[in-house]
Amino acid sequence: MQQIQVKDRLYFIPELFIQLISVESSFKTYESDEIINLNKVFKDIKAGKFIVITDSKKKFADKTYKEILKRIDELIPFEELQRINSKDFSRNRKREHDKIKTDLFNRLLVISKNNRLISFDDEEISIPYLASFCGEDPNLAPENIEFLLPYNFYLELESSLRDKIEIRSLKMNISTGVNVLLPKSQETTELFKSAFENLQIKKDLKVIDMGCGSGVLTLLADVSIEQSKIYFSDILPEALASSIRNIEKNKNVHFDKTENRLTCRTENNAITCLGSGDLFEHTEDKYDIIIFNPPWIDSVSNNRSELALNDKDQKTVGRFLMQAKRRLSNRGRIFLAFSDNSGETAVEKLDKLIEENKFKSENEYSCRIQSHQSGRKWMRIFVRVLAVQNEI
């Protein structure tokens, strides 16, 4: 985390906001009922200052935020409006306008610790792993430091965590933080479930859910095997926070830190958070099962939320297959999902990558689902069980 000073107090800035808030930023602290002075707040925002709310009441923050929403165009500099509306402006006007508005919304800041907001003196707002939902590795996030986050982000996170989806094959409810996809494809989970059901050995395994996202496949592994060690990782800390939250709520357990890693024990297995990193960055172990549901769309990722969707030229799945060879035990298998969402050429390229990396497909579970892609009505999704080819 980056550290800044506001008046005489030191605050940290989580990963998600270091491009927004810096030591060069200008701040104005509003305490108690002073926040209700909306004209003064608007004047400070127009002057480019961040508003830090402390020792206030939540209703005042809500009123201020709603007023900003209502009068947002008053806060946009006239020169910016002229630039966006000019005939020479060739980019997407709505996108640019929305970005400017978001930057203004984000100027209203609240103070938090790792698991709760502390700006309000009248309401206890608890969100476990809040620092990780803001982009900090849950294995590394300090417990008691104070950090700043936009109130706009808190409201978005609160809304996102309320939006749940039931995974029918698990009879569990799943929710996610900002930038993390909800597992809306029931069929994908069911295909992975078929792969687990056909395992010959279902205990004393070491399993990793690579790119865990919401944690739904970690939960699937937990109900499918026993007396095993299950690990999960993701490039996004907010995905790890989502997974931890879903595991705790659905399995009625709590993660504790053991040897600098968050771990818990369910009725069946031990589950460990490996931390945020690229693919196998945080482990040298070998696994009996590697679960990987990679991005399916051959396109560039423009932001964090698209990392789980887009994989230009299938570079991520290619790097995964190259690294996974060294991470499989002698009896190891890969459960790999994919689809023909980007056309049959993408599937053919996957076949080639599998062959080049000396894997063979032992089994495939597939189905057709409706496609939301323009010009396509259906798409095929599948989960392949891969093993290393025996050397001749």
C-alpha positions as CSV (number, residue, x, y, z in Angstrom):
1,M,0.0,0.0,0.0
2,Q,1.1,3.6,-0.7
3,Q,1.2,5.9,2.4
4,I,0.0,9.5,2.5
5,Q,-0.5,12.1,5.1
6,V,-3.8,14.1,5.6
7,K,-3.4,16.8,8.2
8,D,-1.6,15.0,11.1
9,R,-2.8,11.5,10.3
10,L,-1.2,8.8,8.1
11,Y,-3.4,6.7,5.8
12,F,-2.7,4.0,3.3
13,I,-4.0,3.8,-0.2
14,P,-5.0,0.3,-1.5
15,E,-3.9,-1.1,-4.8
16,L,-7.2,-0.3,-6.7
17,F,-6.9,3.5,-5.9
18,I,-3.1,4.3,-6.2
19,Q,-3.7,5.7,-9.7
20,L,-6.5,7.9,-8.3
21,I,-5.1,9.1,-5.0
22,S,-1.4,10.1,-4.5
23,V,0.9,12.1,-2.2
24,E,0.4,15.0,-4.7
25,S,-3.4,15.0,-4.2
26,S,-5.1,17.7,-2.2
27,F,-7.4,16.8,0.7
28,K,-10.1,18.4,2.8
29,T,-11.3,16.7,6.0
30,Y,-14.9,17.1,7.0
31,E,-15.9,16.1,10.5
32,S,-19.2,15.6,12.2
33,D,-22.2,17.5,10.8
34,E,-19.8,19.8,8.8
35,I,-20.2,17.4,5.9
36,I,-23.8,18.7,5.5
37,N,-22.4,22.0,4.2
38,L,-22.9,20.9,0.6
39,N,-21.9,24.2,-1.0
40,K,-18.6,24.1,0.7
41,V,-18.1,20.4,-0.3
42,F,-18.9,21.3,-4.0
43,K,-16.5,24.2,-3.9
44,D,-13.7,21.9,-2.6
45,I,-14.4,19.2,-5.2
46,K,-14.5,21.8,-8.0
47,A,-11.1,23.0,-6.7
48,G,-9.8,19.4,-7.3
49,K,-9.7,18.3,-3.6
50,F,-10.6,14.9,-2.2
51,I,-13.2,15.1,0.6
52,V,-12.2,12.8,3.6
53,I,-15.2,12.1,5.9
54,T,-14.4,11.4,9.5
55,D,-16.4,11.1,12.8
56,S,-19.6,11.8,10.9
57,K,-23.0,10.2,10.5
58,K,-23.6,7.8,7.6
59,K,-26.8,9.7,6.6
60,F,-24.8,12.8,6.0
61,A,-22.4,10.9,3.7
62,D,-25.3,9.4,1.9
63,K,-27.0,12.8,1.5
64,T,-23.7,14.3,0.2
65,Y,-23.2,11.5,-2.3
66,K,-26.8,11.7,-3.6
67,E,-26.4,15.4,-4.1
68,I,-23.1,14.8,-6.1
69,L,-25.0,12.3,-8.2
70,K,-27.8,14.9,-8.8
71,R,-25.5,17.8,-9.6
72,I,-22.6,16.0,-11.2
73,D,-22.6,18.1,-14.4
74,E,-22.1,21.2,-12.3
75,L,-18.8,19.7,-11.1
76,I,-17.4,19.0,-14.6
77,P,-15.2,21.8,-15.7
78,F,-16.7,23.8,-18.6
79,E,-13.6,23.2,-20.7
80,E,-14.0,19.4,-20.4
81,L,-17.6,19.6,-21.5
82,Q,-16.6,21.7,-24.5
83,R,-13.9,19.2,-25.4
84,I,-16.2,16.2,-25.2
85,N,-19.0,17.8,-27.1
86,S,-16.8,19.3,-29.9
87,K,-17.1,18.0,-33.4
88,D,-13.4,17.1,-33.4
89,F,-13.8,14.7,-30.5
90,S,-13.6,11.3,-32.1
91,R,-13.7,9.0,-29.1
92,N,-16.7,7.6,-27.5
93,R,-18.5,10.6,-25.9
94,K,-20.5,8.6,-23.4
95,R,-17.5,6.6,-22.2
96,E,-15.4,9.7,-21.7
97,H,-18.3,11.5,-20.0
98,D,-18.8,8.5,-17.6
99,K,-15.1,8.4,-16.8
100,I,-15.0,12.0,-15.8
101,K,-18.1,11.5,-13.7
102,T,-16.6,8.5,-12.0
103,D,-13.5,10.4,-11.1
104,L,-15.7,13.1,-9.5
105,F,-17.7,10.5,-7.6
106,N,-14.5,9.0,-6.3
107,R,-13.5,12.3,-4.6
108,L,-15.7,11.5,-1.6
109,L,-13.5,9.3,0.6
110,V,-14.1,7.3,3.8
111,I,-11.7,5.8,6.2
112,S,-11.5,2.1,6.8
113,K,-9.6,-0.7,8.5
114,N,-9.2,-4.2,7.1
115,N,-12.7,-5.3,8.0
116,R,-14.9,-2.2,8.7
117,L,-15.5,1.5,7.9
118,I,-14.5,3.8,10.7
119,S,-15.6,7.2,9.3
120,F,-19.1,6.9,10.9
121,D,-19.7,7.3,14.6
122,D,-23.4,6.2,14.4
123,E,-23.2,2.9,12.4
124,E,-21.0,-0.2,12.5
125,I,-20.3,-1.2,8.9
126,S,-18.4,-4.5,8.8
127,I,-17.0,-6.0,5.6
128,P,-14.4,-8.7,6.3
129,Y,-11.4,-8.6,4.0
130,L,-12.3,-5.1,2.8
131,A,-8.6,-4.3,2.1
132,S,-8.5,-7.3,-0.2
133,F,-11.7,-6.3,-2.0
134,C,-9.7,-3.1,-2.6
135,G,-6.9,-5.0,-4.3
136,E,-4.6,-6.0,-1.4
137,D,-3.4,-9.6,-1.1
138,P,-5.4,-11.2,1.8
139,N,-2.3,-13.1,3.1
140,L,-0.4,-9.8,3.4
141,A,-3.1,-7.2,4.3
142,P,-2.3,-5.7,7.7
143,E,-5.1,-5.9,10.3
144,N,-5.0,-2.5,12.0
145,I,-3.8,0.1,9.5
146,E,-6.2,2.9,8.3
147,F,-6.8,3.3,4.6
148,L,-8.8,5.5,2.4
149,L,-11.3,4.4,-0.2
150,P,-14.0,6.2,-2.3
151,Y,-17.4,6.0,-0.8
152,N,-18.6,5.3,-4.4
153,F,-16.6,2.1,-4.4
154,Y,-17.9,1.0,-1.0
155,L,-21.5,1.4,-2.3
156,E,-20.6,-0.5,-5.4
157,L,-19.0,-3.3,-3.4
158,E,-22.0,-3.4,-1.0
159,S,-24.3,-3.8,-4.0
160,S,-22.1,-6.4,-5.6
161,L,-22.0,-8.6,-2.5
162,R,-25.8,-8.5,-2.2
163,D,-26.1,-9.8,-5.8
164,K,-26.2,-13.6,-5.2
165,I,-26.6,-16.5,-7.5
166,E,-27.5,-20.0,-6.5
167,I,-25.3,-22.8,-7.8
168,R,-27.8,-25.6,-8.3
169,S,-25.3,-28.5,-8.4
170,L,-23.9,-27.4,-5.0
171,K,-27.0,-25.9,-3.4
172,M,-24.9,-22.9,-2.4
173,N,-25.3,-19.1,-2.9
174,I,-22.3,-17.2,-4.4
175,S,-21.6,-13.5,-4.5
176,T,-18.5,-11.6,-5.6
177,G,-16.8,-8.3,-5.1
178,V,-16.1,-5.6,-7.7
179,N,-14.2,-6.8,-10.8
180,V,-15.0,-10.5,-10.1
181,L,-17.4,-12.5,-12.3
182,L,-20.4,-14.2,-10.8
183,P,-20.4,-17.9,-12.0
184,K,-23.6,-17.6,-14.0
185,S,-22.9,-20.6,-16.2
186,Q,-24.5,-23.5,-14.2
187,E,-23.4,-25.8,-17.0
188,T,-19.7,-25.1,-16.4
189,T,-19.9,-26.1,-12.8
190,E,-21.8,-29.2,-13.7
191,L,-19.2,-30.2,-16.2
192,F,-16.4,-29.9,-13.6
193,K,-18.6,-31.9,-11.2
194,S,-18.7,-34.7,-13.8
195,A,-14.9,-34.7,-14.0
196,F,-14.7,-35.0,-10.2
197,E,-17.4,-37.8,-10.1
198,N,-15.3,-39.9,-12.4
199,L,-12.1,-39.7,-10.4
200,Q,-10.9,-43.1,-9.3
201,I,-9.2,-41.8,-6.2
202,K,-11.1,-39.2,-4.1
203,K,-9.0,-38.8,-1.0
204,D,-5.5,-37.9,0.1
205,L,-5.2,-35.5,-2.9
206,K,-3.5,-32.2,-3.3
207,V,-5.7,-29.9,-5.5
208,I,-5.3,-26.3,-6.7
209,D,-8.0,-24.1,-8.2
210,M,-6.0,-21.8,-10.5
211,G,-7.7,-18.5,-11.2
212,C,-10.4,-19.2,-8.5
213,G,-12.6,-16.2,-9.2
214,S,-15.6,-16.6,-6.9
215,G,-14.4,-19.8,-5.4
216,V,-17.1,-21.9,-6.8
217,L,-14.7,-24.6,-8.1
218,T,-12.8,-24.7,-4.8
219,L,-16.2,-25.4,-3.1
220,L,-16.9,-28.0,-5.7
221,A,-13.6,-29.7,-5.0
222,D,-14.3,-29.6,-1.2
223,V,-17.6,-31.5,-1.6
224,S,-16.2,-33.9,-4.2
225,I,-13.1,-35.3,-2.3
226,E,-12.0,-35.8,1.3
227,Q,-9.0,-35.9,3.6
228,S,-7.2,-33.7,1.1
229,K,-5.5,-30.4,0.8
230,I,-7.1,-27.8,-1.5
231,Y,-5.4,-24.6,-2.6
232,F,-6.7,-21.6,-4.5
233,S,-5.1,-18.6,-6.1
234,D,-5.9,-15.8,-8.5
235,I,-4.2,-12.8,-10.1
236,L,-6.8,-10.5,-8.5
237,P,-6.8,-10.1,-4.7
238,E,-10.5,-9.2,-4.9
239,A,-11.2,-12.6,-6.3
240,L,-9.4,-14.2,-3.4
241,A,-11.5,-12.1,-1.0
242,S,-14.7,-13.3,-2.8
243,S,-13.6,-16.9,-2.6
244,I,-12.8,-16.6,1.1
245,R,-16.1,-15.0,1.8
246,N,-18.1,-17.6,-0.1
247,I,-16.2,-20.5,1.5
248,E,-16.8,-19.1,5.0
249,K,-20.5,-18.4,4.4
250,N,-21.3,-21.7,2.7
251,K,-19.1,-24.0,4.9
252,N,-19.6,-22.1,8.2
253,V,-15.8,-21.9,8.7
254,H,-13.3,-19.1,9.4
255,F,-9.9,-18.5,7.8
256,D,-7.0,-18.0,10.1
257,K,-3.4,-17.1,9.3
258,T,-1.0,-20.0,9.5
259,E,2.6,-19.5,8.3
260,N,1.6,-16.3,6.5
261,R,-1.2,-18.0,4.6
262,L,-5.0,-17.9,5.3
263,T,-6.3,-21.4,5.9
264,C,-9.4,-23.1,7.1
265,R,-10.6,-26.7,7.7
266,T,-14.0,-27.9,6.5
267,E,-15.6,-31.2,7.4
268,N,-13.8,-32.8,4.5
269,N,-10.6,-31.0,3.8
270,A,-8.0,-28.3,4.6
271,I,-8.3,-25.2,2.3
272,T,-5.5,-22.7,1.8
273,C,-5.3,-19.3,0.1
274,L,-2.0,-19.1,-1.8
275,G,-2.3,-15.4,-2.4
276,S,-2.5,-13.2,-5.5
277,G,-0.2,-13.8,-8.4
278,D,0.2,-14.9,-12.0
279,L,-0.5,-18.6,-12.5
280,F,1.9,-20.7,-10.3
281,E,3.8,-17.7,-9.0
282,H,3.3,-18.5,-5.3
283,T,4.0,-22.3,-5.3
284,E,6.6,-24.8,-6.1
285,D,4.4,-27.7,-5.1
286,K,3.1,-30.5,-7.3
287,Y,-0.6,-31.3,-7.4
288,D,-2.8,-34.3,-8.1
289,I,-5.5,-32.1,-9.7
290,I,-5.1,-28.7,-11.2
291,I,-8.4,-26.9,-12.0
292,F,-8.3,-24.2,-14.5
293,N,-11.2,-22.3,-16.1
294,P,-9.3,-19.8,-18.3
295,P,-10.6,-16.8,-20.3
296,W,-12.5,-18.0,-23.4
297,I,-12.5,-14.8,-25.5
298,D,-9.7,-14.0,-27.9
299,S,-9.5,-10.3,-27.1
300,V,-7.4,-7.8,-25.2
301,S,-8.4,-7.1,-21.5
302,N,-9.0,-3.4,-21.0
303,N,-9.5,-3.5,-17.3
304,R,-9.3,-5.8,-14.3
305,S,-12.8,-7.1,-14.7
306,E,-12.0,-8.4,-18.2
307,L,-9.0,-10.5,-17.1
308,A,-11.3,-13.5,-16.4
309,L,-13.0,-13.1,-19.9
310,N,-10.3,-12.1,-22.4
311,D,-7.1,-13.9,-23.4
312,K,-5.6,-12.3,-26.6
313,D,-4.0,-15.0,-28.8
314,Q,-4.7,-17.6,-26.0
315,K,-1.4,-16.6,-24.3
316,T,-2.6,-17.2,-20.8
317,V,-3.8,-20.8,-21.5
318,G,-0.6,-21.4,-23.4
319,R,1.6,-20.3,-20.5
320,F,-0.5,-22.3,-18.1
321,L,-0.1,-25.5,-20.1
322,M,3.7,-24.9,-20.3
323,Q,4.0,-24.3,-16.5
324,A,1.5,-27.0,-15.5
325,K,3.8,-29.8,-16.7
326,R,6.2,-29.1,-13.8
327,R,3.4,-28.9,-11.3
328,L,1.7,-32.2,-11.8
329,S,2.4,-35.2,-9.6
330,N,2.9,-38.7,-11.2
331,R,-0.8,-39.4,-11.0
332,G,-1.7,-35.7,-11.7
333,R,-4.6,-34.6,-13.9
334,I,-5.7,-31.2,-15.2
335,F,-9.3,-30.2,-15.4
336,L,-9.4,-27.6,-18.1
337,A,-12.5,-25.7,-19.3
338,F,-12.9,-24.0,-22.7
339,S,-15.5,-23.1,-25.3
340,D,-15.8,-22.3,-29.0
341,N,-17.0,-18.8,-28.1
342,S,-14.2,-17.4,-30.3
343,G,-14.8,-19.9,-33.0
344,E,-13.5,-23.3,-33.9
345,T,-10.1,-21.9,-34.7
346,A,-9.6,-21.1,-31.0
347,V,-10.5,-24.8,-30.1
348,E,-8.0,-26.0,-32.8
349,K,-5.3,-23.7,-31.3
350,L,-6.1,-25.2,-27.9
351,D,-5.7,-28.7,-29.3
352,K,-2.3,-27.7,-30.7
353,L,-1.2,-26.2,-27.4
354,I,-2.2,-29.4,-25.6
355,E,-0.2,-31.5,-28.0
356,E,2.8,-29.3,-28.1
357,N,3.0,-29.4,-24.3
358,K,2.9,-33.3,-24.3
359,F,-0.6,-33.7,-22.8
360,K,-3.3,-36.1,-23.8
361,S,-7.0,-35.7,-23.3
362,E,-8.3,-38.7,-21.3
363,N,-11.9,-37.5,-21.1
364,E,-14.2,-34.7,-22.2
365,Y,-17.5,-33.5,-20.8
366,S,-19.4,-31.0,-22.9
367,C,-22.7,-29.3,-23.7
368,R,-24.3,-26.6,-25.8
369,I,-25.5,-23.4,-24.2
370,Q,-27.1,-20.2,-25.6
371,S,-24.5,-17.7,-26.8
372,H,-24.7,-14.0,-26.1
373,Q,-22.2,-13.2,-28.8
374,S,-23.6,-11.3,-31.8
375,G,-24.4,-13.5,-34.8
376,R,-24.3,-16.7,-32.8
377,K,-27.2,-18.6,-31.2
378,W,-25.3,-21.4,-29.5
379,M,-21.8,-22.1,-28.2
380,R,-20.2,-25.3,-27.0
381,I,-18.4,-25.5,-23.6
382,F,-16.4,-28.4,-22.4
383,V,-14.1,-29.6,-19.6
384,R,-11.2,-31.8,-20.6
385,V,-9.3,-34.1,-18.3
386,L,-5.6,-33.9,-19.3
387,A,-2.7,-36.2,-18.4
388,V,0.9,-36.1,-19.4
389,Q,1.7,-38.3,-22.4
390,N,3.9,-41.3,-21.5
391,E,7.4,-41.0,-23.0
392,I,8.1,-43.8,-25.5
